[in-house]
Amino acid sequence: MLRPDHDLHVHTYLSDCCSDKAHQTPANILRRAQELGLNTIGFADHVWVNPKLPPSEWYRNQGAGQIVKLRHDLETIEYPGRVMVGCEAETIAPGKFGITRAFADSLDYVLLACSHLHMAGFVEQPASRTPRAVADQLIRLFRSAVQSGLADIMPHPFLPLGYLDLYEAAIAAISDEEFLDVFLLANEYGVAIEITTAFLPPSKRGFENEAGWNIDTPMRMLTLASQAGCKFTFGSDAHQLDDMKLLPQLQLFVDALGLTPQDLWLGQRKKR
């Protein structure tokens, strides 16, 4: 039986959003991954490496040096499984990305975020705060990221950060045909879809007082991605060690989608 046996979306102390910099070290992360029985762990710190586009103030200190430091940290650590060095890069508007092709090709993989709508003033916003406008913007950013040739994996796809109160309504506003269209495009470009613990309603992640959503919302989207032939990866988007403990809960998506090892991304970046 297939189980979530890898995590390709882990942030270290090098990402400014890390919530526990003292403990979120590569050594501790790999120790936790071994405790969880993971075969593969992928580091995906935030980076901005595009001299043609100015970074936001938040991205300013998160350049290529992130990867140099990470690789240095990993040199003396042994791990029985596979260790991959990737990054999480940014789509700030259609055709505008936070990394170059050359930098992308220097990594094992690239998570190319296209739903960081909470970065208002930096990431292009929906035309209005309505479900259809949010849906349209998510589709535009997703399509552009897929066609960029930079992405290997789409992290937390169609999860509108900054607009989570409209999450269910925005996804409902996207027709099956629209989803199939963009997921067929992702399949054509060889871009995998992340099954993330962020899809779990807040109540399943220990946030009992937060407004949540029905699990059917992300399940419908993932089902259509599967129908389009997309490959999948698993990711905790961990910003602290305990975040990785949620990974086994992704089993409910594996079982509902009937995933097999053949449905998973093989972990080999295509030089485009």
C-alpha positions as CSV (number, residue, x, y, z in Angstrom):
1,M,0.0,0.0,0.0
2,L,1.3,3.4,-0.9
3,R,1.9,5.8,2.0
4,P,3.3,9.3,2.1
5,D,7.0,8.3,2.3
6,H,8.6,11.5,1.3
7,D,8.4,15.2,2.1
8,L,9.6,17.6,-0.6
9,H,8.5,20.8,1.0
10,V,10.6,21.5,4.2
11,H,11.9,24.9,5.2
12,T,15.0,25.3,7.3
13,Y,16.2,28.1,9.6
14,L,17.4,29.8,6.4
15,S,13.9,30.8,5.4
16,D,12.7,34.0,7.0
17,C,9.3,32.5,7.6
18,C,10.8,29.7,9.8
19,S,9.0,29.7,13.1
20,D,11.7,27.9,15.1
21,K,15.1,28.9,13.7
22,A,16.9,27.4,16.7
23,H,15.7,23.9,16.0
24,Q,14.8,23.9,12.3
25,T,18.3,22.7,11.2
26,P,19.0,20.2,8.5
27,A,20.4,17.8,11.1
28,N,17.2,17.9,13.2
29,I,15.0,17.8,10.1
30,L,16.7,14.6,8.8
31,R,16.5,13.1,12.3
32,R,12.8,13.7,12.3
33,A,12.4,12.4,8.8
34,Q,14.1,9.2,9.8
35,E,11.8,8.9,12.8
36,L,8.8,9.2,10.4
37,G,10.3,6.5,8.1
38,L,10.6,8.9,5.1
39,N,12.6,7.6,2.2
40,T,13.2,11.0,0.7
41,I,13.5,14.5,2.2
42,G,13.6,17.6,0.1
43,F,14.7,21.0,1.4
44,A,12.8,23.9,-0.2
45,D,13.9,27.2,1.3
46,H,12.6,30.5,-0.1
47,V,14.9,32.2,-2.6
48,W,14.9,35.2,-4.9
49,V,17.5,34.9,-7.7
50,N,16.3,37.1,-10.6
51,P,18.4,40.2,-11.2
52,K,15.9,41.6,-13.7
53,L,13.2,41.9,-11.1
54,P,13.7,43.6,-7.7
55,P,12.7,41.4,-4.7
56,S,10.4,42.5,-2.0
57,E,11.9,43.6,1.3
58,W,11.0,40.1,2.7
59,Y,12.9,38.3,-0.1
60,R,15.8,40.7,-0.1
61,N,18.1,38.6,2.1
62,Q,17.0,35.2,0.7
63,G,19.2,34.8,-2.3
64,A,21.4,32.1,-3.8
65,G,23.5,32.1,-0.6
66,Q,20.6,30.1,1.0
67,I,21.5,27.1,-1.2
68,V,25.3,27.5,-0.5
69,K,24.7,27.5,3.2
70,L,22.3,24.5,3.1
71,R,24.7,22.4,1.1
72,H,27.4,23.2,3.5
73,D,25.3,22.1,6.4
74,L,24.4,18.9,4.7
75,E,28.0,17.9,4.0
76,T,28.6,16.3,7.4
77,I,25.2,14.7,7.9
78,E,24.4,11.1,7.0
79,Y,20.9,10.0,6.1
80,P,19.9,6.5,5.0
81,G,17.4,7.8,2.4
82,R,17.6,10.3,-0.4
83,V,18.3,14.0,0.3
84,M,17.3,16.6,-2.3
85,V,18.1,20.3,-2.5
86,G,15.4,22.4,-4.1
87,C,13.8,25.7,-3.4
88,E,10.4,27.5,-3.2
89,A,10.4,30.3,-5.7
90,E,7.7,32.9,-6.5
91,T,5.3,33.8,-9.3
92,I,4.5,37.4,-8.7
93,A,2.5,37.9,-11.9
94,P,2.0,36.1,-15.2
95,G,5.5,35.8,-16.8
96,K,7.3,37.3,-13.7
97,F,9.2,34.8,-11.5
98,G,11.7,35.0,-8.7
99,I,14.4,32.7,-10.2
100,T,16.2,32.3,-13.5
101,R,16.4,29.2,-15.7
102,A,20.1,28.8,-14.9
103,F,19.5,28.9,-11.2
104,A,16.6,26.5,-11.4
105,D,18.8,24.0,-13.3
106,S,21.4,24.1,-10.6
107,L,18.9,22.5,-8.1
108,D,17.3,19.1,-7.8
109,Y,13.8,20.6,-8.2
110,V,11.8,23.8,-8.0
111,L,8.6,24.4,-6.2
112,L,7.1,27.4,-8.0
113,A,4.5,29.0,-5.8
114,C,1.6,30.7,-7.6
115,S,-0.9,31.3,-4.8
116,H,0.9,33.6,-2.4
117,L,-1.8,36.2,-2.6
118,H,-1.1,37.3,0.9
119,M,1.9,39.2,-0.4
120,A,-0.2,42.2,-1.3
121,G,1.7,44.9,-3.1
122,F,4.2,42.4,-4.5
123,V,2.2,39.5,-5.9
124,E,-0.5,40.6,-8.4
125,Q,-3.9,40.6,-6.8
126,P,-7.3,39.5,-8.0
127,A,-9.4,42.1,-9.7
128,S,-11.8,42.1,-6.7
129,R,-12.4,40.2,-3.5
130,T,-15.0,37.9,-5.0
131,P,-14.8,34.1,-5.4
132,R,-14.7,34.3,-9.2
133,A,-12.0,37.0,-9.3
134,V,-9.8,34.9,-6.9
135,A,-10.4,31.8,-9.0
136,D,-9.5,33.7,-12.2
137,Q,-6.3,35.0,-10.7
138,L,-5.3,31.5,-9.3
139,I,-5.8,30.1,-12.8
140,R,-3.8,32.8,-14.5
141,L,-0.8,32.4,-12.1
142,F,-1.0,28.6,-12.2
143,R,-1.0,28.5,-16.0
144,S,1.9,30.9,-16.3
145,A,4.0,29.1,-13.7
146,V,3.4,25.8,-15.5
147,Q,4.4,27.2,-18.9
148,S,7.5,29.0,-17.5
149,G,9.7,25.9,-17.8
150,L,11.0,26.7,-14.3
151,A,8.6,24.5,-12.2
152,D,8.9,20.9,-11.3
153,I,6.2,21.0,-8.6
154,M,3.2,23.3,-7.9
155,P,3.2,23.8,-4.1
156,H,-0.2,24.2,-2.3
157,P,-2.0,24.6,-5.6
158,F,-5.1,26.7,-5.7
159,L,-4.9,27.4,-2.0
160,P,-5.4,31.2,-2.0
161,L,-3.3,32.4,0.9
162,G,-4.6,35.8,2.0
163,Y,-8.1,34.8,0.8
164,L,-8.7,31.6,2.7
165,D,-12.1,32.8,3.8
166,L,-13.0,32.5,0.1
167,Y,-11.3,29.2,-0.5
168,E,-14.3,26.9,-0.8
169,A,-16.3,29.5,-2.9
170,A,-13.3,30.2,-5.2
171,I,-12.7,26.5,-5.9
172,A,-16.5,26.0,-6.4
173,A,-16.3,28.8,-9.0
174,I,-13.8,26.9,-11.1
175,S,-15.6,24.3,-13.4
176,D,-14.4,20.8,-13.9
177,E,-13.5,21.8,-17.5
178,E,-11.4,24.7,-16.3
179,F,-9.5,22.5,-13.9
180,L,-9.0,19.7,-16.4
181,D,-7.6,22.3,-18.9
182,V,-4.9,23.6,-16.6
183,F,-4.1,20.1,-15.2
184,L,-3.7,18.7,-18.7
185,L,-1.3,21.6,-19.3
186,A,0.6,20.6,-16.1
187,N,0.8,17.0,-17.3
188,E,2.0,18.1,-20.7
189,Y,4.9,20.2,-19.1
190,G,5.7,17.4,-16.6
191,V,4.8,19.6,-13.6
192,A,3.7,17.6,-10.5
193,I,1.0,18.6,-8.1
194,E,1.7,18.8,-4.4
195,I,-0.5,17.1,-2.0
196,T,0.1,19.3,1.0
197,T,-0.8,19.1,4.7
198,A,-2.1,22.7,4.2
199,F,-5.1,21.0,2.4
200,L,-6.1,19.5,5.8
201,P,-8.9,21.6,7.4
202,P,-7.5,23.7,10.4
203,S,-9.3,21.4,12.8
204,K,-7.2,18.5,11.6
205,R,-4.0,20.5,12.1
206,G,-4.8,21.5,15.7
207,F,-6.4,24.9,15.0
208,E,-9.8,24.2,16.5
209,N,-10.9,27.9,16.6
210,E,-10.0,28.7,13.0
211,A,-12.7,28.8,10.3
212,G,-12.1,25.8,8.0
213,W,-13.3,24.1,4.9
214,N,-14.7,20.7,3.9
215,I,-12.1,18.2,2.8
216,D,-14.1,17.7,-0.3
217,T,-12.8,21.0,-1.6
218,P,-9.2,20.0,-2.1
219,M,-10.2,16.4,-2.8
220,R,-12.3,17.6,-5.9
221,M,-9.3,19.5,-7.3
222,L,-6.9,16.6,-6.7
223,T,-9.3,14.2,-8.3
224,L,-9.4,16.2,-11.5
225,A,-5.6,16.5,-11.4
226,S,-5.4,12.7,-11.2
227,Q,-7.9,12.4,-14.1
228,A,-5.7,14.7,-16.2
229,G,-2.7,12.3,-15.6
230,C,-0.7,14.5,-13.3
231,K,2.0,13.2,-11.1
232,F,2.0,14.0,-7.3
233,T,4.3,14.8,-4.5
234,F,3.8,15.0,-0.8
235,G,4.8,18.1,1.3
236,S,4.4,19.3,4.9
237,D,5.5,22.9,4.2
238,A,7.2,22.5,7.5
239,H,8.4,25.7,9.2
240,Q,9.0,23.8,12.5
241,L,9.8,20.2,13.3
242,D,6.3,19.3,14.5
243,D,4.8,20.3,11.2
244,M,6.3,17.1,9.6
245,K,4.2,15.0,12.0
246,L,1.1,15.8,9.9
247,L,2.4,14.1,6.8
248,P,0.8,10.7,7.6
249,Q,-2.6,12.4,7.6
250,L,-2.2,12.7,3.8
251,Q,-3.0,9.0,3.6
252,L,-6.7,10.0,3.3
253,F,-5.9,11.6,-0.1
254,V,-3.8,8.7,-1.2
255,D,-6.6,6.2,-0.4
256,A,-9.4,8.4,-1.9
257,L,-7.5,9.0,-5.1
258,G,-6.3,5.4,-5.3
259,L,-2.7,6.5,-5.9
260,T,0.0,4.0,-6.7
261,P,3.8,4.5,-6.8
262,Q,3.4,5.1,-10.6
263,D,1.4,8.3,-9.8
264,L,4.3,9.9,-8.0
265,W,6.9,12.3,-9.4
266,L,10.2,10.5,-9.9
267,G,12.3,13.3,-8.5
268,Q,14.3,14.1,-11.6
269,R,14.3,17.7,-12.8
270,K,13.9,18.1,-16.5
271,K,16.4,20.5,-18.1
272,R,14.0,22.5,-20.3
